[in-house]
Structure formats: structure tokens, C-alpha cells
Amino acid sequence: MAWHAVAKAEDVGEGQVRAASAANKMIALYKIEGTFYATSDICTHAFALLSDGYLDGDCIECPIHQALFHVPTGEVRTEPATEPLQTFPVKVEGEMLMVEIGEDA
């Protein structure tokens, strides 16, 4: 496991989702009620960037087929997706958002 700097904390506003990348992973960053989260940026149903989706409370909606995922857990909330999103631990270090990515991630 290794921590990677992915963005400045100020670049992810409240209620927003932003794309980032680290360790050859496409990551979506979120700020929900003051807490930062990170998930895979790719919908598990079909290739779509969740960072282009619609953030509603603590759920992200895929922009193509409207699959809905719970951001903090990656859990699928509505079909057509059936596989959860990969989630990543996030911490703020100075002004940077850091995401922990395992070697097998």
C-alpha cells in the first residue's frame, strides 16, 4: 500500500466530484459534508467516467445508464450495475489530498 498525492484539497469543492489519477488508476474524488472520498472513476457496468456523473447526496449516478453507487462504501444502489465500486482511503496532508492504493488495486 502506498499513499499518492492526487489533488489539492481546495480543488474539490463541497458536493463536487473531480477526476484524478494515481498508480495507473483512474480515480474519482468527492467532498461530501466536509469529508473527502475516493472511488474508481469507472462504472462497473460499462465504461463511463463517474466524474462526469451526477452527485446526489452521498451517491454518484453513472452518466450513461444511471447506475447509482454509494460513494463512502462503493455499494451498488440501483441497477444496471451489480458490482460495487472500488473505494480508496483518503487523507489530507498539508494542502494535498492523498489516496492510498494497494499494489494489487
N, C-alpha and C positions, 0 to 999 in steps of 0.2 A: 504494500500500500504506500502511496506517495501523495503528498499534497501538491496541487498545481494552482498557480495564480491564473485566474480566468477573466477577471474584470475588476474595475474599480467599483466599490460598493455604491458610490453615488450614481453610477451608470444604470443601476437597476432601481427604478422608482417604485413606489408603493403601488401594488395592483398591476405590475407590469411583468412581462416575460421578455427575455433577451436571449439571443443565440450566443454561444461561446464554443470554444473547443480546447481540448487538452488531451494529451496522451493518445492522439489519433481517435478521439471520441467527439461526437457532436453532442453538445450539452445545451439544455435549456435552463436558464437561471430565472428565478422568480423571487419577488418580495411580496409576502402576504402577511398583513397585520404586523409588520415590523420584523418578520423573520424571513431569512433567505433560505431558498431551497434549490436543489439541482436535480434534474432528471435527464434521461436520454432525450435528445431532441427529435428522435424519430418515432413516429407512431408504430406500435407493434402490429397493427392491422395491415397497413400498406405504407409505402414510403411517402411520408409527409412530414414537414417540419412543424413540430408543435410550437416553436417560437413564432410561427405565422398564424397560430390558432387563437382562440378566444378564451381568455382567463375570466372565469366566473367564480368569485369567491376563492375557494381553495381547490378548484377543479380546472383543468385545461381541456378544451374541446379541440379535437383534430379538425383542421381546416378543410379536409376533403370529405370524409364520411361521417363526421360528427361523433366519433367515439369520444367518450368522456373518461378522464383519468383523475384520480385524487392525487394532487401534487405531493403532499407530505409522505404518502405511502406508496405511490405508484399504482395503486389498486384501480382496476377497471370498474367504472361506474355504469357505463352503457355500451352496448354493442355498436358496431360490429367487432370491435376489439375483444379478444378473450385473454390475452397475455398481459400481465402488468408491465408498467414501465420500470426500467432500472432507475434507482434513486442513488444519490451520492451524498455523503456528509459534506456540509458547508461550514466554513468558519470565516470570520472577518479578522484579518491580520493587518493592522495599520489601516490603510485605505483600500486594501485589496480583498476581494473575495477569493477564497481558497477552496478548492474542491478535492476531496480525497478519492483517488481512483486506484483500484487494485490492479495488479499485473494481469489478472485473468479477466478483467472487466471488458 
